[in-house]
Amino acid sequence: MPGEARLELSSVCRSFGPVQVLFDVQIDLRPGEVHALIGENGAGKSTTMKIMSGYLQPTSGEVRLEGKDARFPDSQAAEAAGVVLIHQEFNLAEQLTVEENVFLGRELKRGPFLDRRAMRAKTAELLDRLKCHVSPSARVKDISTPDKQMVEIAKALGRDARVLIMDEPTAVLTNREAEVLFELVERLRADGVAILFTSHKLDEVKRISDRVTVMRDGRVIATTPTAEMTEDQMAEAMVGRELTDLYPARRAPLGDAVALKVEGLDVPGFAQGVSFTLRQGEVLGLAGLIGAGRTEAMEGLVGLRRSTGRVEIDGAPVTIRSPREAQDKGLVYLTEDRKGRGLLLNMGLRDNLTLQSLRDFTNPFLDNKGEDEALTKAIEDFDIRTPSRDARLGNLSGGNQQKLLVAKVMLTGPRIVIIDEPTRGIDIGTKQQIYDFIHRLAEEGVSIIVISSELPEVIGLADRVLVMRRGRIVGEVAGDEKTEDAIVRLAMGLEGEEDRESESA
C-alpha cells in the first residue's frame, strides 16, 4: 500500500504579476500510487506541475520532498532529487539524435570523450521498454509525433525518477502505444515510484489512478479515491455544472446542394484516388488509424502539399496551389498542430487573430481600431479566457489557444472548413464549447470536414463518416451504421472495398 507523502504541496499560491492563478493548493504524491490531476484548461494544473518540478517557484506555501523543504531552484535541481516532469509540449532538440536528446545535459563519458556506444545501448534499452522501434541514431525532426512522445518518456525513465509527473502523456499516442505506457506505469507503481498523471481522457484516469484531485479556477475542489467517482462525476466537478448532451443534436435537415466535390485526389506518398462530396451545412467525419493519410490528403486539398485531382466548389472547377488560393475560394484548414503551425505563441492575441486575414485590416495602413474590435468580438463569441487582452498567447491555456485558433480561421469568412483534431489536449468543458460551435456553423450553412482520432467525437459530430486506410477511402458509414465497431473494422482492413478487391484478385 502507498505510504506517507513523497512530494507534497501545502497551501501553495502563485501569482503572475497582479494576477493570482493558484489559491492554497494542497496535493500529495505517495510512493507506489498513481494520483490523477484533472481540471479544465486554465484550472491551474500546469502551474501546479511546474512548481512540483522546479520550473516555477510558489509565491507562497511549501513544497516538501519526503517531509523536508524542497523549493527547487530549477528543474535540474528537481531532477537531481528524482522529480521528473514529462512535458505535454515536447522539450526536445529537433536537430539532435534520439540518443543525444535522451542524455542531453548528462552525457556519458569515457575519459575526456563521449561514450556514444554506451549512450546508444542505454537508449535502445529504454526504447525497448516502451516497445518503440525508433533508431537511437535517428534525428528527432525526422520521427513521428507519437515517437517523439515516447522519446520524452524514455528521457524521464533514464533519470531514475522517484517522482514522475506525466502531463497528458497519451494525447498523441495510438491506443496500442497508450497500452504500452499503461503497462510501464504499472511496473513503475510496483517499483514504488510516486506518479502524477494528468489527462483529459477520463476513461484513462478511471482506469489507471488510485486517487484523483480535481482543480477548478486555481483551487483544489476535491481529492478522493478514484473508485468513489464516476467519469460523469469527474467531468461535472471539473466544470462546476452538469454535462449532458455533449454532442448537439441535428435540427435542420441537410439540403442537396454540393459545396465541395473532390475526384481522384492524389498526394504523392500519402493519399491516392481520394473522392468524396460535401453538402452545404454538412459535417463530414474523416476517420482512420494514425498514418492512414487523413491529414495529408486534406493538406493536399488546401495547397499545403503538392497534389493532383479535380476539385469543384459550389459546382465550379477550381485550382488550388496554396492555402491563400484556398482561402480566397472560401476553403480553410484548421491545423492539428496549433502550437507549431497554427499560432505564434510569443505574440499577442490580437496579432494572432488577424494574421490570416490581415488584408482586411489594411487600407493602406493597419487598422488597429478594427483589429481591437475583432478581438473584442472573438473573446465574446468564443469565450476566450485571458487575464489581459495584451497577454502573450503562450501564457493562455491550451483550450483558450484552440478557441483563438478557431476564431482566427473563422475571421476569414469561410464557406468550407476543415478542422483537424479539433479538441486534442483540451478539457471536456472546452470540448463541449467547440462542439457547440461546430454545430452552430453547420446550422448556418457552413460545410465542415472533421478529422479526429477520437471515435466518439467523430461519430457524435458527423452526419457521415468516411474511413481511410493506407491513403485511400475504404468505406463510408452513416445513420445506424455509424458505430465504433464499423469504423474500426474498415480502418483495420477487416471490411471495405480495397480489401474485397484484393481478396478477389
N, C-alpha and C positions, 0 to 999 in steps of 0.2 A: 504493500500500500504506500502511496506517496507520503512523505514525511513533512517536516516543517518547511517553511518557505526557503527556497534557494535565492530567488530575486524578488524584491518587494518594492512597490511604490507606496508611500504613505503621505496622504494629504498633499499630493503634488499639484501645483498650479503652474501655468505657463502663459505668459503674455508676449505678444509681438508688438512692441511699442505700446500704444494705449489700448490695444485690442487683446482681451483675455480669451484664450481658447481652451484652456483646461481649468477645471474647478475641483479642487480637493479629490483628486483621483486616488483610489485605493485599489490595488490589484497585487496578487502574489502568485508566483510560479513555483511549483513544488517538484522535487525530483520524481521521475517516473510518471509524470502526469502530462496530458495534453490539455492545455487551457485555451479555449477559443475566445477570441475577442471580436465582437461583431458590432455593427452600427452603420448608419447611413454614411455616405461620403460627407466629410465635413464634421463628423461626430467627434473627432479627436483621436482616432485610432493611430494614425500615422505619427502624430506628435508624441503620443504615449510610447510607441515603439522606439522612436528616435531617442527619447530620454532614457529608456531602458538600455539602449545600446551605445550611448555616448555621443550620438550625433547632435544632440541638443542638451542644454542644461535646464533644469527646472528653475522657474522664477522663485518658487518656494516649495517646501516639502522635502521629503527624504527619499533617497534611493539606497536600499540596503542589499548587500550580497552576503548570504549566509549570516545575517544578523549584524553585519558591520557596515558602516557608512561607505558608500560606493558611488559618489558623484564622479563618474568617469569624465576626465577632461576631454577625451576624444574617442573615436571609435576604435583606434588602435589600442588604447588602454583597456577598453571593454573586451576586445578580442583576446588580449593578453590574459585577461581574467576569466576567459572562457565563455563570454557572452557574445554571440554572433547573430547578426541580422542578415537574412536572405531578402534582398530588395525585390519589390514588385517591379520597379523600373530597373532594367539591367544596369549593373555597375561594372561593366566590362570594357576593356580596351580593345576596340574593334580591330585594330591593325596588328595586334599581338596574337600568338597562337593560343590554343586552349590551355596547354600546359603552362605557358607563360602567365596567363591570367590566373590559373589556379594557385600559382606560387608567387604572384606579384607582391613585392614588399617583404617576402620571407623566403627568398630563393635558397635552394640547397647548394652548398659549395663543397668542392674538393680541393683543399688548399686555397689558393687565391682564385681558382677558376670555378665557373658554374658547373654543377654536376647535372648536366642535361639528361644523361641516361637515367639517373635516379628520379628526377622530376617527371620524366616521361613515363617511367614504370609506375610511379605512385599515382599519377593522373589516370593512367589506364586502369589501375585497380579501383580508383574512386568511381570512374565512369562505369566500370563493370558492375559495381554495386547498384548502380542506377539503371542497369541494362540499357545504357546509352552507347551507341555504336560509332560515335564520332571519333575521329583520329585525334590524339593529343597534339599532333603537329598541324592540324587544320587551323586556318586563321578564323577568328571569331566572326569576322564580317561575311564569311562565306558559308556559315552554317545556318540552319533554320531557327526560327524563333523558339519553338519548343526545346530544341537542343541547347540554345543559349540559356534557357531556364535551368536545364539540367547541369550546365557548367556552373551556374550560380550556386546550385545546391552542392555540387562537388567541391567548390571553393570552401563552403561552410563546413562540409564534412572533414576537409583537410585541416581544419583549425581545431579539431578535438573539442568541440563545444560542450560545455556543461549546461548552458542555457542557449536554446536555439529558438530564434524569433523568425517566424515564417510569414511574410507579407504576401498574401494572395499567390501562393506557390503554384496553384493549378490553373490559374487564369488562362494560360496559353498552352496547356498540355492537353493531349488527347486522353480519352478515357483509359486507354492502355497505359500510357505514361503516368497518369494520376494513380492508377492501381499500384504501379511500381513505387511511387512516392509513399503511398499509404503503408505498404509493406515495410519500407525503410523507417517510417515514423514509428511503427510498432516495434521494430528492433531497437530504435533509439530509446523509446519509452522503457523497454525491458532492461536496457543498459543504465537506466537511472537519469537520463537527460531530462531536464525540465524544458517543455516545449510550449511556446505561444503560437497558436495557429489562427491566422486571420483570413477569413474568406467570406465572400458574398454568396457562396453556394451553401445554403443552409442544410441541404441533404448531407454534404460533406461534414459540416460542423456536427450534425446529429450523429453521424456515423463514427467519427474519429475522436471526439473530445470527451473528457471526463467532467470538466466544468466549463461553464460559459459565462462571460461577462458581457453585458450589453451597455453600450455607450450611446448617449444622445446629447447633442449640443454641448460637448465638452465635459459631460458629467457621467459618472457610472450610475446607471439606472438599476441594475441588478447583477448579482453574481449568484449562480445556482448550479447544482448538479445538472448536467445536460439531460439526464434521463427524466428530469422533472419538467422539461419544457418540450412542447411540440414545435415543429417548424413554423406553424402559424403563429404560435405564441411568441416565438423569437422575432418574427417579422413585425408583429404588432408592437412589441416592446421597442424595437428599433425606431419605428416611425411615429409612435405615440398615437396611433389610430388604427382602427380595424381595416384590414386589407381584404376586400372582396372584389371579385370580378377584375382580376389582374389584367386580363385581355378584354378590351371593349368589344361589345357585340356589334355586328354589322347592322345598320339601319337602312341605308339606301341601297336598292338593288343595282348591280352593275349594268352599265349600258353596253352596247355593241361596238361603239367607236373604238378603233385601234389607235392607241397613242404611239406605240413603238412596235416595229416589226424587224426582226433580225433573221437573216438567212445565211447559212454556211459561214459563220464567223470562225476564222482560224487565227489563233495566236501562236506563232511558231514555238514549239517546245512545251506548250501548256494546254491548249484547247483546240479541238478540231470539230468542224461541222456543227457549231452551236446555232440552233434555230429555235425561235420562240416568238410569240406575240404577247403584248402587254396592253390591256384595255384601259381606257380612261377611268381613273378612280380606283383601279385595281391595286391590291397588294399582292405581289407575286413573290413567293419564297424561293430561295435557291439554297439547297442543302447538299451535303456530301461530306466525305471524310476530308481531313486536312491533306492537301496535296492533290485534291480532285480537280483543281483548276478553276474553282468558282471566282476567286478574286481576280486571277489573271485574265479570265475571259471578260469580266466587266471592266478591268483596266484597259484591255484592248478596245472595248466598245467606245470608251470615252477618250481614247487617244493617248493614254499613258503608256501603252505598249504598242509595238508595231502589229498590225492586224490586217486581214483581208476579209471580204464578205460584203453582203448587201444589207444596208440599213435604211429603213424608212421611218420618218417621224411625221405623224398626222397624215400619212398616205403619200408623202413626198420623199423621193430618194435623197439621201444626204451623204456627204463625205466628211468624215471626222478624222482629222490628223493630230489634234491636240485638245487638251481639256478646255482651252479657250474657245475653240470652234464648237465643242460640245455645249459649253455654257451658252454661247450665242444662239444655239438652236434649242435651248430650253432643257438640256440634259446635264445633270450634275452628279458628281460622285462624292460620297462622304466616306473617307478612308477609314480602314480599321485601325491604322496607326496614328492616332490623334496627336501623340507627343512627337513622333519622329517626322511625320509628313503633313499633318493637318493643322498644327498650331505652332506659333513661335512663343515658347514658354517664357523667354526673357523679356518679352514685350508686354504692353498693357492690354486691357480688354478691348478698348476702342480700336487700337491699331490692328488687332487680330480680327475683329468683327468685320471691318470694312475692307480688308486687304484684297479679298477675291472680287469685290465689286467697286474697286477704287475709282473706276472711270465714272461711276455715277455720282461721285463726290468731288469731282474736279471740273471747274468751268470758268477759266482755265486753272484757277488756283484751288487748293484744297479747301473744301467747305467744312471747317472744324465744327461749326454750329450744327450742320446737318449730321455729321458723324456723332456728335453728342446726343442728338435727338434719336438717332438709330440705336445707340447704346441703351438709352433710357427705355425705349420700346422693347429691345431684346431682353433686358433684365426683367421687365414686367411680363412679357409674353412667355418667356421660357423659365421663369422663376430662378434666375441665376443668383446664387447667394454669394456675396462678396463683401469683405469688410470695408472696402472702399472702391469707388469707381476707378481710382488711379492705381489699384493693386496690380502687381506683376502677375500675369496669368499663371505662372508656375506655382504661385502661392495658393491657388484655389484647389479644392478637392477634385478628384478625377471626374466625379459626376457633374460638377459645375463646369469643368473644362469641356466635357462632352456636350453639355447644353449649349455652350458658346460655339462649339464647332457646328452644331446643327443650325444655330442662329446665323452663323457666318454663311453657310451654304444656302440657307433659305432667303437670305438678303438679296440674292441674285434673281429671285422670282422665277424659279424653275417650274416646268410642267411635268418633268420626269425626274425622279430622284432615285439614285442607287445608294442604299445605306449598308455598309459593310460592318458586321458585328456591332450593331447599334448600342448594346449595353454591356460590352465586355468590361469587366473590372469595376462595375458600379453597383450600388446597393439596390435593394428591392424597391424602396420608395422612389428613387430616381428612375428605376426601370419603369415603374407604373406611369410616371410622368412622360417618359419617352414614348411608351406605348400609346398613351392618350393622344400625344401629338401626332404620331403616325396615323392614328385613326382619324383625327380631325382633318389632316391633309387629304386623305383618301376621300372623305366625305365632301371635301371642297373640289374634288375632281382631279387632284394631282395623282399621277401614276407612280407607283413605288415598287422597287425591287429591294427585298431584304435578304442579305446574305447572313446566315447565322449558323454557328456550330451548336447552339442550344436548341435541341429538337422541340421542347415545349414552346419555346419562343417562336420559332418559325411556323409551327402548327397553329399557335394561338393568334398570330398576326395575319397570316397569309390566307387569301382566298383559294389559291392553288399553290402547290409546291413542285418545283422542278428539281430532280435529283441528278447530280453529276458524279461521274466516276471516270477516272483516267482521262480527263479532258473532254468527255462527251456527256451530253444529256442522255441518261439511260431510262428515264421514266418520269411520269407526272402523276401526282395524287391530288385528289380534291374531295370535298364532301366527306362522307363517312369513311372513305378510304384513306383519308389524311391522318394516319396514325404513325407513331414512332416505329412500330414493327415494320410497316410497309416501307417507310423511308430507309430504315437500316438495311433491309433486305436488298433494296435497289442499290444503296451506296456500297454494299459489300459484294455485289455481283451475284447474289443469290437469285435475283429476278432481273428482268429488263431486256430491252431489245438487243443490246450489244451481246449479251450472253446467250440469248436464244439463237442469234445468228452464228455465234462461234460453235454452239453445240450441233447445229445442223450442217456446218461446213465439212 
